[in-house]
Amino acid sequence: MLNFNAHLGFQFTELPFLQRFAAASQVGFKAVEFPSPYAYDASVLGDLLQEHKLKLVQFAAPAGETKGLAAVPGKKTSFAMA
């Protein structure tokens, strides 16, 4: 059986981001992913995941100029600042 997760960057976009967790749970998703969570405190996101019984399967690292800054040798400081 396939298990799909909700991508909160692309789904439920009629709602503010933090309300999308509830929407995903309400339609039966058990897991979510989203891009660029850095505008939100990690504890807020964790609380939403716990409240709605969702697992986080993925979020995006800062992309930088080359869409892969985290893996570029010598760019540790730039990655941390993104």
N, C-alpha and C positions, 0 to 999 in steps of 0.2 A: 504494500500500500504506500502511496506517495504521501509525504508530509510537506505541506507548503507553509511558508511563513509570510506574514504581511510586511511589505516594504513601506514603512510609514513616510518615506520621502515622496512616494508616488501614489499611495492609496489613501483614501479618506481625506483628500486635500481640501474638501469643503470645510473641514474642521481645523481649528488651531492645532498645532503639533501635539501639545500635551494631551489633548482630548482624543487623539487617534489611538492611544493605547486601549481605552475603553471600547472604542468602536471596533477595533480588531478582535478583542475578546468577545464582544457581543455577537459577532458573526461566526465565531467558532475557531479563530486562529489560536494556536497554542504558543507561537513564537513570532518574534518581530525582528526586523533589521531596519536601520536608518542611517543616512549619511550625516556627517558633521554634527554630533551631539554637543559640541563644545560651548554652545550658547546657554546650556542648561547645567545646573549643578548635578553632579553624578548621583547624589542622594535622592534628588527629586525623581530622576529617571528610575533608579532602583526601587523606590517606593511604588511607582506606577507599575513596574513589572511585577512586583510582589502582589500589589492590590488586585491586579487583573489576572494573576496566575499565568503570566507570560514568561517565556524564556527569551533572552537576547542571543541571537545567533551571529550577528555581525553589525559592526558600525565602521565607518570609514576613518582612516587616519588622515591627517592633513595632507593634501595632495602636493602642495608646493608648485613650483613652476613647471615641473616635468611629470607630474602625476605619479610620483613614486619617491618622494623625498625621504621617507623613512628608510628606504633601502639604498640610498646613495652614500657611498663611503665619504666621510668627511663632512657630512651635512647634519650631524647629530644636533648641534646647536640650533641650526635653522629649523629642524623638525620640532624641537622642543619649544621654539618661539611661535610656531604656526598656530 
